[in-house]
Amino acid sequence: MGILPEYILYEKSLIGILAVVNPLGAIPIYLSLTGDRTAEEKNTIARTGALSVAIILLVSLWSGELILSFFGISISAFRAAGGLLILLMAISMLHAKQSNVRQNQGESDEAVEKENIAVVPLAIPLMAGPGAISLVIIDAHKASSLIEKLILSTDILLIAALVWLALRLASPIGDKLGTTGLNIATRIMGLLLAAIAFEMLAAGLVRLMPGLA
């Protein structure tokens, strides 16, 4: 594999994971859950949430395949299931809605009462939820060397930094973009995510049922 194809692969992984995490889409929920918090508390929540996203996705990257092997799940079956899961999320994003795959109404209501929202529900399941974890495990399977996994780890740290920046600047971003702007950004991310989901789903089904090829 040449340098350019490798570069494109890593860029595709970065964009795909960023689209699933969708920190801009988390801004309205973050603002609603932190409306009565002090500035210091908001900064702590943003920092802890971003750190939690990094830890969850890094653990998925380095241990995800071992967990699948323990339960006897093939990577092809997981790729197909993950593609379907991410497609459902993408469809919700195209309608500028929060997918129940991430968080249902009951969990949303419970989150309002939580004292510490940084890890649950902000980091998981809102940003580093089942879709992001699935995509990271699939990307980890594609990595054929330690160097490639380290590059993917760097991508995850970069995404966590973007999460922290988005949450840290949530108020000015929300004021500048407004509901319409945030919905447009979410729909664009959803379109990219739908394309990635179809690729994952098709690749998994072809491996499981070669006759489809």
N, CA, C and O of each residue as an XYZ file, in Angstrom:
852
protein
N       0.853     -1.206      0.000
C       0.000      0.000      0.000
C       0.876      1.238      0.000
O       1.776      1.354      0.832
N       0.624      2.193     -0.943
C       1.439      3.375     -1.050
C       1.144      4.369      0.050
O       0.223      4.201      0.849
N       1.966      5.420      0.065
C       1.822      6.429      1.107
C       0.489      7.158      0.978
O      -0.190      7.394      1.978
N       0.103      7.524     -0.276
C      -1.140      8.260     -0.481
C      -2.368      7.451     -0.076
O      -3.214      7.972      0.652
N      -2.504      6.164     -0.529
C      -3.655      5.376     -0.066
C      -3.717      5.232      1.442
O      -4.805      5.265      2.017
N      -2.551      5.071      2.107
C      -2.531      4.968      3.562
C      -3.031      6.260      4.188
O      -3.802      6.239      5.146
N      -2.582      7.396      3.634
C      -3.001      8.691      4.154
C      -4.511      8.864      4.023
O      -5.174      9.337      4.946
N      -5.051      8.474      2.857
C      -6.492      8.580      2.624
C      -7.256      7.695      3.602
O      -8.308      8.094      4.101
N      -6.739      6.495      3.881
C      -7.394      5.580      4.822
C      -7.502      6.205      6.205
O      -8.553      6.127      6.841
N      -6.415      6.827      6.677
C      -6.429      7.428      8.006
C      -7.347      8.644      8.053
O      -8.043      8.872      9.042
N      -7.338      9.431      6.960
C      -8.229     10.586      6.906
C      -9.689     10.142      6.915
O     -10.532     10.772      7.553
N      -9.981      9.052      6.201
C     -11.348      8.525      6.171
C     -11.770      8.051      7.557
O     -12.908      8.272      7.970
N     -10.862      7.405      8.273
C     -11.165      6.949      9.633
C     -11.421      8.136     10.549
O     -12.356      8.122     11.349
N     -10.584      9.164     10.430
C     -10.730     10.354     11.262
C     -12.080     11.024     11.025
O     -12.786     11.372     11.971
N     -12.431     11.202      9.752
C     -13.695     11.867      9.416
C     -14.882     11.018      9.853
O     -15.875     11.542     10.359
N     -14.776      9.697      9.654
C     -15.872      8.807     10.032
C     -16.148      8.831     11.531
O     -17.296      8.959     11.955
N     -15.087      8.708     12.332
C     -15.262      8.713     13.796
C     -15.773     10.070     14.259
O     -16.638     10.149     15.131
N     -15.233     11.144     13.669
C     -15.678     12.489     14.041
C     -17.160     12.676     13.719
O     -17.891     13.303     14.485
N     -17.603     12.124     12.570
C     -19.012     12.242     12.187
C     -19.917     11.517     13.172
O     -21.004     11.999     13.490
N     -19.470     10.349     13.660
C     -20.287      9.600     14.620
C     -20.315     10.323     15.973
O     -21.377     10.472     16.578
N     -19.163     10.762     16.434
C     -19.093     11.460     17.723
C     -19.903     12.759     17.664
O     -20.640     13.090     18.594
N     -19.753     13.485     16.554
C     -20.556     14.679     16.266
C     -20.623     15.652     17.453
O     -21.697     15.849     18.023
N     -19.501     16.257     17.828
C     -19.512     17.168     18.979
C     -20.422     18.376     18.794
O     -20.971     18.886     19.771
N     -20.595     18.844     17.553
C     -21.506     19.969     17.329
C     -22.943     19.583     17.660
O     -23.706     20.389     18.192
N     -23.305     18.331     17.338
C     -24.648     17.866     17.640
C     -24.902     17.727     19.134
O     -26.050     17.737     19.579
N     -23.827     17.598     19.905
C     -23.971     17.462     21.360
C     -24.122     18.808     22.057
O     -24.494     18.860     23.230
N     -23.838     19.894     21.349
C     -23.860     21.216     21.975
C     -25.229     21.578     22.560
O     -25.285     22.025     23.706
N     -26.351     21.404     21.814
C     -27.644     21.772     22.411
C     -27.952     20.994     23.689
O     -28.481     21.557     24.647
N     -27.624     19.702     23.706
C     -27.883     18.887     24.891
C     -26.969     19.319     26.032
O     -27.399     19.408     27.182
N     -25.712     19.586     25.707
C     -24.764     20.054     26.720
C     -25.249     21.363     27.344
O     -25.193     21.531     28.563
N     -25.718     22.275     26.519
C     -26.192     23.557     27.033
C     -27.431     23.390     27.904
O     -27.575     24.068     28.921
N     -28.326     22.489     27.507
C     -29.547     22.292     28.295
C     -29.252     21.644     29.640
O     -29.943     21.912     30.623
N     -28.226     20.790     29.692
C     -27.894     20.089     30.935
C     -27.017     20.918     31.867
O     -26.927     20.631     33.060
N     -26.371     21.947     31.321
C     -25.449     22.748     32.141
C     -25.937     24.180     32.312
O     -25.171     25.055     32.715
N     -27.210     24.422     32.006
C     -27.725     25.798     32.042
C     -27.573     26.481     33.384
O     -27.347     27.690     33.436
N     -27.692     25.727     34.483
C     -27.612     26.331     35.819
C     -26.263     26.092     36.496
O     -26.126     26.330     37.696
N     -25.265     25.625     35.739
C     -23.936     25.384     36.321
C     -23.081     26.637     36.225
O     -23.316     27.501     35.380
N     -22.091     26.726     37.096
C     -21.145     27.838     37.042
C     -20.170     27.627     35.890
O     -20.081     26.530     35.339
N     -19.444     28.672     35.530
C     -18.468     28.581     34.442
C     -17.403     27.531     34.747
O     -16.985     26.782     33.864
N     -16.972     27.485     36.001
C     -15.959     26.498     36.400
C     -16.490     25.076     36.272
O     -15.779     24.182     35.814
N     -17.742     24.869     36.676
C     -18.352     23.541     36.555
C     -18.490     23.139     35.089
O     -18.252     21.984     34.734
N     -18.872     24.085     34.246
C     -19.003     23.791     32.815
C     -17.659     23.391     32.218
O     -17.580     22.460     31.417
N     -16.605     24.101     32.610
C     -15.270     23.767     32.099
C     -14.842     22.376     32.556
O     -14.238     21.627     31.789
N     -15.153     22.031     33.800
C     -14.819     20.702     34.318
C     -15.581     19.621     33.568
O     -15.018     18.579     33.234
N     -16.864     19.864     33.303
C     -17.679     18.892     32.570
C     -17.141     18.708     31.157
O     -17.053     17.582     30.668
N     -16.777     19.811     30.498
C     -16.235     19.723     29.136
C     -14.938     18.928     29.113
O     -14.735     18.086     28.238
N     -14.063     19.197     30.075
C     -12.774     18.508     30.137
C     -12.954     17.020     30.447
O     -12.333     16.169     29.811
N     -13.797     16.718     31.420
C     -14.024     15.321     31.800
C     -14.733     14.559     30.688
O     -14.422     13.395     30.434
N     -15.686     15.214     30.026
C     -16.392     14.566     28.922
C     -15.457     14.214     27.783
O     -15.523     13.110     27.244
N     -14.580     15.148     27.409
C     -13.628     14.898     26.328
C     -12.646     13.790     26.706
O     -12.328     12.934     25.881
N     -12.167     13.804     27.948
C     -11.257     12.759     28.410
C     -11.941     11.393     28.397
O     -11.326     10.388     28.040
N     -13.200     11.362     28.785
C     -13.958     10.100     28.798
C     -14.130      9.556     27.387
O     -14.015      8.351     27.165
N     -14.406     10.443     26.432
C     -14.525     10.027     25.032
C     -13.217      9.386     24.570
O     -13.224      8.339     23.923
N     -12.094     10.029     24.909
C     -10.787      9.494     24.512
C     -10.546      8.116     25.120
O     -10.106      7.203     24.422
N     -10.828      7.955     26.404
C     -10.579      6.683     27.080
C     -11.456      5.571     26.507
O     -10.971      4.472     26.236
N     -12.744      5.855     26.323
C     -13.677      4.850     25.810
C     -13.257      4.370     24.425
O     -13.241      3.169     24.158
N     -12.915      5.317     23.540
C     -12.561      4.942     22.179
C     -11.185      4.274     22.104
O     -10.979      3.383     21.281
N     -10.244      4.693     22.950
C      -8.931      4.043     22.966
C      -9.025      2.608     23.482
O      -8.367      1.711     22.955
N      -9.838      2.395     24.507
C     -10.053      1.027     25.000
C     -10.688      0.169     23.909
O     -10.322     -0.994     23.742
N     -11.640      0.740     23.167
C     -12.275      0.011     22.055
C     -11.257     -0.317     20.977
O     -11.276     -1.408     20.406
N     -10.369      0.628     20.701
C      -9.357      0.429     19.655
C      -8.415     -0.718     19.998
O      -8.122     -1.559     19.148
N      -7.940     -0.754     21.243
C      -6.912     -1.725     21.620
C      -7.471     -3.038     22.159
O      -6.766     -4.048     22.165
N      -8.708     -3.043     22.607
C      -9.263     -4.267     23.220
C     -10.527     -4.788     22.545
O     -11.008     -5.869     22.885
N     -11.069     -4.033     21.593
C     -12.336     -4.402     20.981
C     -12.346     -5.781     20.348
O     -13.279     -6.557     20.551
N     -11.305     -6.087     19.578
C     -11.262     -7.385     18.894
C     -11.130     -8.543     19.882
O     -11.667     -9.627     19.653
N     -10.422     -8.311     20.968
C     -10.307     -9.363     21.993
C     -11.666     -9.669     22.603
O     -11.986    -10.826     22.877
N     -12.462     -8.629     22.815
C     -13.805     -8.821     23.369
C     -14.679     -9.589     22.386
O     -15.434    -10.477     22.781
N     -14.574     -9.245     21.102
C     -15.348     -9.971     20.081
C     -14.942    -11.437     20.043
O     -15.794    -12.319     19.940
N     -13.647    -11.698     20.125
C     -13.159    -13.083     20.102
C     -13.660    -13.857     21.312
O     -14.003    -15.034     21.203
N     -13.703    -13.198     22.466
C     -14.172    -13.851     23.686
C     -15.612    -14.318     23.536
O     -15.974    -15.389     24.022
N     -16.439    -13.512     22.859
C     -17.837    -13.873     22.667
C     -18.077    -14.659     21.377
O     -19.218    -14.997     21.059
N     -17.014    -14.949     20.639
C     -17.144    -15.738     19.426
C     -17.839    -15.020     18.286
O     -18.499    -15.652     17.462
N     -17.695    -13.688     18.231
C     -18.329    -12.891     17.181
C     -17.302    -12.611     16.090
O     -16.218    -12.099     16.370
N     -17.641    -12.945     14.853
C     -16.713    -12.697     13.749
C     -16.703    -11.217     13.408
O     -17.683    -10.507     13.632
N     -15.585    -10.764     12.864
C     -15.476     -9.350     12.502
C     -16.429     -9.012     11.372
O     -16.899     -7.878     11.286
N     -16.729     -9.983     10.491
C     -17.661     -9.731      9.388
C     -19.071     -9.490      9.907
O     -19.756     -8.572      9.456
N     -19.505    -10.321     10.863
C     -20.828    -10.130     11.455
C     -20.892     -8.807     12.201
O     -21.898     -8.101     12.142
N     -19.816     -8.473     12.902
C     -19.783     -7.211     13.652
C     -19.787     -6.031     12.691
O     -20.421     -5.011     12.962
N     -19.077     -6.165     11.559
C     -19.055     -5.077     10.574
C     -20.449     -4.837     10.000
O     -20.870     -3.692      9.840
N     -21.167     -5.925      9.688
C     -22.521     -5.781      9.142
C     -23.459     -5.158     10.178
O     -24.226     -4.248      9.864
N     -23.390     -5.659     11.417
C     -24.248     -5.120     12.477
C     -23.893     -3.667     12.776
O     -24.780     -2.835     12.965
N     -22.601     -3.363     12.817
C     -22.167     -1.993     13.063
C     -22.604     -1.052     11.957
O     -23.002      0.083     12.219
N     -22.530     -1.529     10.706
C     -22.978     -0.714      9.579
C     -24.457     -0.385      9.678
O     -24.871      0.742      9.408
N     -25.259     -1.383     10.068
C     -26.699     -1.162     10.224
C     -26.977     -0.173     11.354
O     -27.820      0.715     11.225
N     -26.259     -0.338     12.454
C     -26.427      0.559     13.606
C     -26.088      1.996     13.232
O     -26.832      2.922     13.556
N     -24.965      2.175     12.552
C     -24.537      3.516     12.167
C     -25.481      4.107     11.123
O     -25.706      5.317     11.111
N     -26.039      3.259     10.239
C     -27.003      3.743      9.251
C     -28.246      4.309      9.943
O     -28.764      5.350      9.539
N     -28.720      3.623     10.981
C     -29.877      4.125     11.727
C     -29.569      5.478     12.370
O     -30.412      6.374     12.382
N     -28.349      5.615     12.904
C     -27.937      6.891     13.477
C     -27.880      7.967     12.401
O     -28.308      9.100     12.626
N     -27.342      7.608     11.216
C     -27.209      8.578     10.127
C     -28.572      9.071      9.659
O     -28.742     10.255      9.368
N     -29.550      8.156      9.585
C     -30.898      8.546      9.164
C     -31.490      9.558     10.144
O     -32.113     10.536      9.731
N     -31.294      9.320     11.447
C     -31.768     10.274     12.446
C     -31.063     11.621     12.300
O     -31.690     12.672     12.432
N     -29.758     11.586     12.029
C     -29.004     12.829     11.862
C     -29.474     13.599     10.634
O     -29.508     14.829     10.652
N     -29.841     12.885      9.558
C     -30.335     13.555      8.352
C     -31.657     14.269      8.621
O     -32.007     15.229      7.935
N     -32.389     13.786      9.633
C     -33.617     14.458     10.050
C     -33.361     15.424     11.209
O     -34.294     15.965     11.802
N     -32.055     15.634     11.525
C     -31.656     16.534     12.619
C     -32.287     16.123     13.936
O     -32.714     16.967     14.724
N     -32.344     14.803     14.170
C     -32.901     14.283     15.407
C     -31.836     13.496     16.160
O     -30.859     13.038     15.568
N     -32.027     13.343     17.456
C     -31.146     12.535     18.289
C     -31.617     11.085     18.228
O     -32.743     10.782     18.622
N     -30.766     10.194     17.740
C     -31.148      8.793     17.593
C     -31.332      8.130     18.949
O     -30.586      8.403     19.890
N     -32.345      7.246     19.045
C     -32.541      6.470     20.273
C     -31.416      5.471     20.501
O     -31.271      4.940     21.602
N     -30.618      5.212     19.465
C     -29.439      4.360     19.632
C     -28.479      5.010     20.615
O     -27.804      4.320     21.378
N     -28.418      6.332     20.598
C     -27.536      7.061     21.500
C     -28.181      7.230     22.875
O     -27.592      6.892     23.902
N     -29.418      7.765     22.867
C     -30.050      8.089     24.142
C     -31.559      8.184     23.934
O     -32.025      8.937     23.079
N     -32.319      7.419     24.716
C     -33.771      7.507     24.589
C     -34.327      8.563     25.536
O     -33.576      9.185     26.289
N     -35.649      8.768     25.499
C     -36.256      9.838     26.284
C     -36.092      9.616     27.779
O     -35.863     10.564     28.530
N     -36.210      8.354     28.216
C     -36.047      8.057     29.634
C     -34.671      8.411     30.136
O     -34.524      8.975     31.220
N     -33.647      8.079     29.343
C     -32.279      8.414     29.728
C     -32.071      9.927     29.720
O     -31.357     10.473     30.561
N     -32.707     10.594     28.758
C     -32.589     12.054     28.686
C     -33.198     12.713     29.915
O     -32.624     13.646     30.477
N     -34.370     12.222     30.333
C     -35.016     12.774     31.526
C     -34.176     12.527     32.779
O     -34.069     13.385     33.655
N     -33.582     11.331     32.843
C     -32.754     10.996     34.003
C     -31.503     11.864     34.056
O     -31.026     12.216     35.135
N     -30.972     12.208     32.877
C     -29.746     13.002     32.821
C     -29.931     14.379     33.453
O     -28.998     14.938     34.029
N     -31.148     14.920     33.340
C     -31.409     16.240     33.902
C     -31.205     16.244     35.406
O     -30.815     17.260     35.981
N     -31.470     15.099     36.050
C     -31.356     15.000     37.506
C     -29.951     14.649     37.973
O     -29.667     14.705     39.170
N     -29.065     14.287     37.040
C     -27.731     13.854     37.426
C     -26.880     15.035     37.885
O     -26.951     16.129     37.325
N     -26.079     14.789     38.908
C     -25.157     15.811     39.382
C     -23.935     15.871     38.479
O     -23.472     16.955     38.125
N     -23.414     14.708     38.107
C     -22.248     14.641     37.235
C     -22.666     14.037     35.905
O     -22.949     12.842     35.823
N     -22.704     14.855     34.867
C     -23.191     14.402     33.553
C     -22.063     14.203     32.554
O     -22.326     13.843     31.406
N     -20.813     14.424     32.953
C     -19.704     14.419     32.006
C     -19.504     13.049     31.357
O     -19.329     12.945     30.143
N     -19.533     11.994     32.189
C     -19.297     10.648     31.655
C     -20.590     10.070     31.095
O     -20.648      9.657     29.937
N     -21.630     10.047     31.931
C     -22.951      9.567     31.522
C     -23.947     10.691     31.770
O     -24.072     11.130     32.913
N     -24.655     11.175     30.769
C     -24.786     10.631     29.415
C     -23.938     11.335     28.363
O     -23.997     10.970     27.189
N     -23.131     12.360     28.762
C     -22.476     13.187     27.754
C     -21.467     12.397     26.915
O     -21.544     12.394     25.686
N     -20.517     11.726     27.585
C     -19.517     10.957     26.838
C     -20.125      9.687     26.262
O     -20.017      9.418     25.066
N     -20.763      8.913     27.130
C     -21.424      7.695     26.685
C     -22.829      7.674     27.267
O     -22.966      7.811     28.483
N     -23.878      7.512     26.474
C     -23.857      7.095     25.069
C     -23.937      8.218     24.050
O     -24.025      7.942     22.853
N     -23.910      9.506     24.487
C     -24.192     10.587     23.556
C     -23.137     10.715     22.447
O     -23.484     10.809     21.270
N     -21.854     10.719     22.822
C     -20.805     10.886     21.808
C     -20.053      9.585     21.531
O     -19.992      9.142     20.384
N     -19.487      8.974     22.558
C     -18.758      7.714     22.376
C     -19.686      6.544     22.649
O     -19.428      5.724     23.531
N     -20.765      6.474     21.888
C     -21.766      5.431     22.075
C     -21.510      4.209     21.223
O     -20.397      4.027     20.730
N     -22.518      3.359     21.034
C     -22.347      2.107     20.281
C     -21.836      2.317     18.861
O     -21.015      1.538     18.378
N     -22.320      3.378     18.180
C     -21.877      3.623     16.811
C     -20.404      3.944     16.720
O     -19.696      3.388     15.881
N     -19.931      4.844     17.582
C     -18.513      5.224     17.577
C     -17.634      4.038     17.959
O     -16.586      3.815     17.352
N     -18.058      3.285     18.956
C     -17.286      2.109     19.392
C     -17.194      1.086     18.266
O     -16.130      0.513     18.034
N     -18.303      0.853     17.566
C     -18.313     -0.104     16.453
C     -17.343      0.321     15.358
O     -16.568     -0.493     14.855
N     -17.391      1.609     14.989
C     -16.535      2.103     13.918
C     -15.066      2.014     14.299
O     -14.231      1.675     13.461
N     -14.740      2.313     15.547
C     -13.348      2.239     16.005
C     -12.836      0.796     15.953
O     -11.702      0.555     15.538
N     -13.662     -0.155     16.369
C     -13.241     -1.564     16.336
C     -13.006     -2.024     14.907
O     -12.050     -2.754     14.641
N     -13.868     -1.605     13.981
C     -13.690     -1.962     12.566
C     -12.404     -1.350     12.022
O     -11.656     -2.018     11.308
N     -12.141     -0.092     12.348
C     -10.904      0.553     11.896
C      -9.684     -0.121     12.507
O      -8.654     -0.248     11.845
N      -9.782     -0.552     13.754
C      -8.675     -1.251     14.401
C      -8.381     -2.562     13.686
O      -7.220     -2.952     13.554
N      -9.429     -3.248     13.220
C      -9.238     -4.506     12.495
C      -8.495     -4.275     11.179
O      -7.708     -5.118     10.748
N      -8.749     -3.130     10.546
C      -8.088     -2.817      9.271
C      -6.612     -2.486      9.477
O      -5.803     -2.679      8.570
N      -6.256     -1.992     10.657
C      -4.860     -1.630     10.930
C      -4.003     -2.887     10.986
O      -4.268     -3.791     11.778
N      -2.980     -2.941     10.146
C      -2.174     -4.156     10.029
C      -0.868     -4.087     10.819
O      -0.108     -5.055     10.828
N      -0.597     -2.986     11.468
C       0.657     -2.861     12.203
C       0.460     -1.993     13.441
O      -0.545     -1.296     13.578
N       1.441     -2.051     14.337
C       1.402     -1.235     15.548
C       1.404      0.244     15.209
O       0.719      1.035     15.857
N       2.179      0.625     14.186
C       2.255      2.029     13.780
C       0.883      2.538     13.354
O       0.498      3.657     13.695
N       0.143      1.713     12.607
C      -1.177      2.136     12.139
C      -2.148      2.312     13.308
O      -2.969      3.229     13.310
N      -2.046      1.426     14.303
C      -2.905      1.582     15.476
C      -2.522      2.832     16.267
O      -3.392      3.495     16.832
N      -1.250      3.155     16.313
C      -0.816      4.368     17.004
C      -1.324      5.611     16.276
O      -1.676      6.609     16.906
N      -1.357      5.543     14.945
C      -1.900      6.663     14.176
C      -3.390      6.825     14.455
O      -3.879      7.944     14.610
N      -4.115      5.700     14.518
C      -5.540      5.759     14.855
C      -5.743      6.298     16.268
O      -6.697      7.030     16.530
N      -4.838      5.930     17.174
C      -4.910      6.462     18.541
C      -4.741      7.976     18.538
O      -5.418      8.686     19.281
N      -3.828      8.467     17.691
C      -3.626      9.910     17.559
C      -4.878     10.581     17.025
O      -5.253     11.664     17.473
N      -5.531      9.924     16.052
C      -6.800     10.460     15.524
C      -7.842     10.596     16.632
O      -8.553     11.597     16.711
N      -7.921      9.578     17.481
C      -8.896      9.612     18.578
C      -8.575     10.745     19.551
O      -9.480     11.436     20.018
N      -7.308     10.934     19.853
C      -6.923     12.039     20.749
C      -7.255     13.389     20.124
O      -7.657     14.319     20.823
N      -7.087     13.495     18.803
C      -7.433     14.736     18.106
C      -8.942     14.984     18.183
O      -9.381     16.112     18.402
N      -9.729     13.918     18.002
C     -11.186     14.048     18.093
C     -11.599     14.454     19.508
O     -12.489     15.285     19.683
N     -10.950     13.866     20.516
C     -11.248     14.242     21.905
C     -10.927     15.713     22.147
O     -11.652     16.399     22.868
N      -9.838     16.201     21.544
C      -9.493     17.616     21.670
C     -10.565     18.497     21.023
O     -10.907     19.556     21.550
N     -11.092     18.052     19.879
C     -12.164     18.797     19.208
C     -13.442     18.773     20.036
O     -14.182     19.756     20.072
N     -13.701     17.644     20.705
C     -14.858     17.556     21.602
C     -14.718     18.579     22.729
O     -15.657     19.314     23.036
N     -13.534     18.615     23.341
C     -13.300     19.575     24.420
C     -13.480     21.009     23.923
O     -14.088     21.833     24.606
N     -12.952     21.304     22.731
C     -13.051     22.662     22.184
C     -14.511     23.025     21.901
O     -14.947     24.139     22.193
N     -15.269     22.073     21.328
C     -16.679     22.338     21.013
C     -17.493     22.591     22.281
O     -18.323     23.499     22.320
N     -17.252     21.785     23.320
C     -17.991     21.962     24.572
C     -17.534     23.220     25.314
O     -18.338     23.933     25.913
N     -16.241     23.469     25.257
C     -15.695     24.667     25.934
C     -16.274     25.930     25.322
O     -16.517     26.910     26.026
N     -16.497     25.913     24.011
C     -17.029     27.082     23.300
C     -18.494     26.891     22.919
O     -18.985     27.516     21.979
N     -19.183     26.027     23.654
C     -20.563     25.678     23.297
C     -21.475     26.893     23.218
O     -22.255     27.022     22.275
N     -21.386     27.782     24.198
C     -22.277     28.953     24.227
C     -22.074     29.868     23.026
O     -23.050     30.186     22.346
N     -20.838     30.310     22.730
C     -20.668     31.172     21.539
C     -20.976     30.444     20.232
O     -21.512     31.051     19.305
N     -20.645     29.141     20.141
C     -20.965     28.393     18.925
C     -22.475     28.296     18.741
O     -22.994     28.494     17.643
N     -23.177     27.986     19.841
C     -24.627     27.888     19.777
C     -25.263     29.212     19.391
O     -26.213     29.238     18.609
N     -24.742     30.326     19.938
C     -25.274     31.644     19.608
C     -24.992     32.022     18.155
O     -25.824     32.637     17.488
N     -23.806     31.644     17.678
C     -23.401     32.023     16.320
C     -24.149     31.211     15.268
O     -24.680     31.772     14.310
N     -24.191     29.903     15.442
C     -24.818     29.036     14.437
C     -26.334     28.989     14.596
O     -27.068     28.917     13.610
N     -26.797     29.029     15.848
C     -28.221     28.898     16.083
C     -28.691     27.470     15.824
O     -27.906     26.606     15.435
N     -29.962     27.241     16.042
C     -30.522     25.894     15.831
C     -30.394     25.462     14.382
O     -30.058     24.310     14.106
N     -30.656     26.369     13.456
C     -30.588     26.032     12.028
C     -29.178     25.636     11.615
O     -28.988     24.645     10.910
N     -28.195     26.404     12.050
C     -26.813     26.098     11.689
C     -26.352     24.768     12.243
O     -25.695     23.998     11.542
N     -26.689     24.486     13.504
C     -26.315     23.209     14.109
C     -27.006     22.051     13.405
O     -26.409     20.988     13.233
N     -28.266     22.244     12.994
C     -28.990     21.191     12.275
C     -28.380     20.926     10.907
O     -28.310     19.777     10.470
N     -27.937     21.984     10.225
C     -27.289     21.807      8.927
C     -25.994     21.014      9.086
O     -25.726     20.098      8.309
N     -25.189     21.367     10.097
C     -23.943     20.633     10.349
C     -24.227     19.163     10.669
O     -23.507     18.274     10.215
N     -25.281     18.914     11.452
C     -25.650     17.545     11.802
C     -26.081     16.766     10.569
O     -25.741     15.591     10.435
N     -26.825     17.400      9.663
C     -27.269     16.720      8.442
C     -26.089     16.384      7.531
O     -26.062     15.316      6.920
N     -25.117     17.287      7.439
C     -23.929     17.008      6.619
C     -23.165     15.816      7.193
O     -22.747     14.926      6.453
N     -22.986     15.803      8.512
C     -22.333     14.676      9.167
C     -23.128     13.390      8.941
O     -22.546     12.325      8.737
N     -24.455     13.490      8.976
C     -25.300     12.330      8.756
C     -25.151     11.766      7.361
O     -25.174     10.549      7.180
N     -24.998     12.636      6.367
C     -24.814     12.173      4.989
C     -23.501     11.417      4.835
O     -23.457     10.357      4.211
N     -22.422     11.971      5.411
C     -21.130     11.276      5.375
C     -21.224      9.938      6.097
O     -20.668      8.935      5.651
N     -21.928      9.943      7.203
C     -22.056      8.734      8.013
C     -22.849      7.653      7.285
O     -22.536      6.467      7.392
N     -23.876      8.065      6.548
C     -24.688      7.099      5.799
C     -23.835      6.377      4.755
O     -23.969      5.168      4.571
N     -22.961      7.115      4.074
C     -22.084      6.501      3.072
C     -21.128      5.502      3.724
O     -20.915      4.408      3.201
N     -20.556      5.881      4.863
C     -19.656      4.976      5.585
C     -20.410      3.743      6.057
O     -19.889      2.630      5.984
N     -21.634      3.932      6.543
C     -22.443      2.815      7.038
C     -22.757      1.817      5.927
O     -22.698      0.607      6.145
N     -23.091      2.319      4.735
C     -23.391      1.424      3.615
C     -22.166      0.596      3.238
O     -22.281     -0.593      2.939
N     -20.991      1.231      3.256
C     -19.757      0.497      2.951
C     -19.513     -0.613      3.972
O     -19.177     -1.739      3.604
N     -19.682     -0.291      5.248
C     -19.495     -1.289      6.304
C     -20.492     -2.431      6.164
O     -20.119     -3.601      6.243
N     -21.757     -2.091      5.956
C     -22.809     -3.094      5.849
C     -22.572     -4.001      4.649
O     -22.691     -5.222      4.756
N     -22.235     -3.402      3.497
C     -22.008     -4.189      2.282
C     -20.800     -5.105      2.439
O     -20.845     -6.270      2.044
N     -19.713     -4.576      3.020
C     -18.499     -5.383      3.203
C     -18.765     -6.560      4.129
O     -18.301     -7.672      3.878
N     -19.511     -6.312      5.200
C     -19.819     -7.390      6.133
C     -20.693     -8.462      5.509
O     -20.453     -9.652      5.708
N     -21.710     -8.051      4.755
C     -22.617     -9.023      4.135
C     -21.919     -9.836      3.059
O     -22.188    -11.029      2.918
N     -21.023     -9.212      2.294
C     -20.293     -9.946      1.257
C     -19.407    -11.020      1.875
O     -19.291    -12.123      1.342
N     -18.777    -10.685      3.016
C     -17.936    -11.673      3.692
C     -18.782    -12.818      4.264
O     -18.371    -13.977      4.219
N     -19.950    -12.493      4.796
C     -20.811    -13.514      5.384
C     -21.506    -14.352      4.330
O     -21.723    -15.550      4.512
N     -21.857    -13.698      3.210
C     -22.546    -14.383      2.108
C     -21.842    -14.084      0.802
O     -22.269    -13.193      0.067
N     -20.765    -14.812      0.487
C     -19.943    -14.522     -0.698
C     -20.735    -14.498     -1.999
O     -20.317    -13.859     -2.965
N     -21.869    -15.184     -2.035
C     -22.673    -15.220     -3.241
C     -23.215    -13.868     -3.627
O     -23.648    -13.693     -4.766
N     -23.211    -12.896     -2.720
C     -23.691    -11.550     -3.021
C     -22.706    -10.767     -3.853
O     -23.074     -9.781     -4.491
N     -21.443    -11.199     -3.855
C     -20.407    -10.456     -4.571
C     -20.594    -10.539     -6.085
O     -19.804     -9.967     -6.836
